[in-house]
């Protein structure tokens, strides 16, 4: 009687508990899928149509991709004969497929399997080949090959990276940290300019049933060979390319101009799940994303695949378009800023973002000298091309900190993002460059670098904020910080041309642009420049001040107000130049996120001293208050109320509320009526919690006139 496989059981829940994958919805579906981590043993049970005899041959096979092969690490074959239970241990070699029979019934065997610690990540097919003993004997007598029967399990196994396994390149020795960097499905992204930044809640949702299939689609579209999908360096770099849609139909289309009628406004998103679900269902790039959304989606994909990751926000971040390791501002001989970079042959212009967000991914860097493993910066926002594609990283944080720009990938660009000097140039036909260096600021870029601290979630404030700037650079102004930057400059022929131009000689007038405190929307504010004359002579200063609404990328939207004049500063005295702005002057000129920029420019007659500065601030919007009306319990209806007051003297139109929370409510979008000036918005929603525990709910209210009104709450759900 031929030997057939009747059933194969992968112990989805039991293996999931051992592999830290029990939170994946696939494990708990009506037809469960196994979600496993590589390099770690798991159990498989195989039931046959008859009792086994010693002469039967059984082979267990795991196969990945369309043409699996052992030489490409995409095929694992394990002979399960002899069939007697094996009480021995696995070999110490962790980089090959191994199996041992742990239990045997008349027609059922239980097998413990261990995948290689460097196996490619993806959907592996499970196949059992059988050779019936009697049929094999008859074939042998006839000089023919024994007939092989093959059973393929209906559902593939998800095999993921394993940061709990010491032989995996993504191993993290401090295992409790993985509760945050792999298992936490709700976090925060810090957004807003320096002094006004806040943690915006983000639902990563990596365990949602639609995320792993979406991740598999992304992997296919990366173009990575299946054999390369076990390398975290290649994987992370490929994901930065596919999260944006600039090259090859990736997940998200980026847009920053406020025109989102043919898609979803970036401020409306509350998490990654809805984005990945739409991408999975349509196969079409989702509209629209911005840096913090690209970073959130990349973090979701990394955590889903088992790569430890965190979202990182750099406050006052440089976009170095001309590869000079500096942010260069150019002025005409009339002291007007030029809207282009005359020294960049590619035509791009440096910019300073209020904040920029990317994703750090943890891994060993076996492709680099020793000491450059650990956190690696990976940026999915399409800014500049790398190897002809819009991808960035992984760049070793240690390489960034040391200024080792010769190490791959994209260390110079990331170093400039956090530590470039801001250099201002004045048109000068007599100079070799055509410009003279008039000012340099060593301290403006990379003011804070923030991520969410492990194990803490503060829905009402920022107690869960962790400043990790020391992981990216030495303290600002120290010798070590200068040494690392100049080390980077020495490694770049273009940067040397910019940094070797001498700074201006001694200047006897000092200027300081006064930082603003928080400005609530509807309140006035004032711009001030403090001027001090250190000389014994009167100085005549020509100065200009302006305020403008800007996108958070630093791109100017509307001039709100400006003033200029010439005045005398007496010897050894101080003066203040002030520009006052009333709410009615800025209210209708605000763009999304209500970011404002202050520009100041001054020149001293006679000495030709020139000074310029800029600063960013945000007009703050209300917080969305969330309250729970009932005691939340699994499977029972519960009422949640969302409230805030319209602070504008404008009617809010095209209003909507988006909310989501793993285990509480899937992505929900509720349309809402127009909101009158000063009116209190109160929206009630009913939810049905699906699991017990301390769960997070995140929500965002948006309209044409007011966006980014967000809030969150931690809800204790009883079983």
Order of alpha helices (4+ residues) and beta strands (2+ residues): beta-alpha-beta-beta-beta-beta-beta-beta-beta-alpha-beta-beta-alpha-beta-beta-alpha-alpha-beta-alpha-beta-alpha-beta-beta-beta-beta-beta-alpha-alpha-beta-beta-beta-beta-alpha-alpha-alpha-beta-beta-beta-beta-beta-beta-alpha-beta-beta-beta-beta-beta-beta-beta-beta-beta
